[in-house]
Amino acid sequence: MASKIDQLLSAFELVVNESWATTLSGQERIWFLVYDPSEQRKIDLRLEDFETATMKSGRRWFGIIIIVSLIGGVIGLILGNDILMFSFFFIAIVTSRSLKKKNN
């Protein structure tokens, strides 16, 4: 019998491989991964498996998120808004780590 995390990963793979409905707006294209809070450590340990499933699906939003975040960070810098600048640069850095090739 598969563990709860294996079942969650399998369900995630099914959803991430579905094509977007053309009638959905950007705000409707959001997924929530719902799990028991007591499973948080197990999710954290398997996070790379979720990233791999996302990348295998061909979703290329990571690059878009990085570009938009860098632009937002520069705008925050120009406006002198530290919170905006650091928030966007943080998003860009964290997202870019998902694109980094893993050496095994």
MOQUIZI-V317653 format. One record per backbone hydrogen bond with DSSP energy under -1.0 kcal/mol. CO is the residue of the C=O (numbers start at 1). NH is the residue of the N-H. Records with the same first field share a line. If there is no record, write none. Layout:
CO->NH ; NH
This chain:
3->7
4->8
5->9
6->10
7->11
8->12
9->13
10->14
11->15
12->16
13->17
15->18
21->24
36->39
37->40
39->43
40->44
41->45
42->46
46->49 ; 50
47->51
48->52
49->53
50->54
51->55
52->56
53->57
54->59
55->58
61->65
62->66
63->67
64->68
65->69
66->70
67->71
68->72
69->73
70->74
71->75
72->76
73->77
74->78
75->79
76->81
81->85
82->86
83->87
84->88
85->89
86->90
87->91
88->92
89->93
90->94
91->95
92->96
93->97
95->98
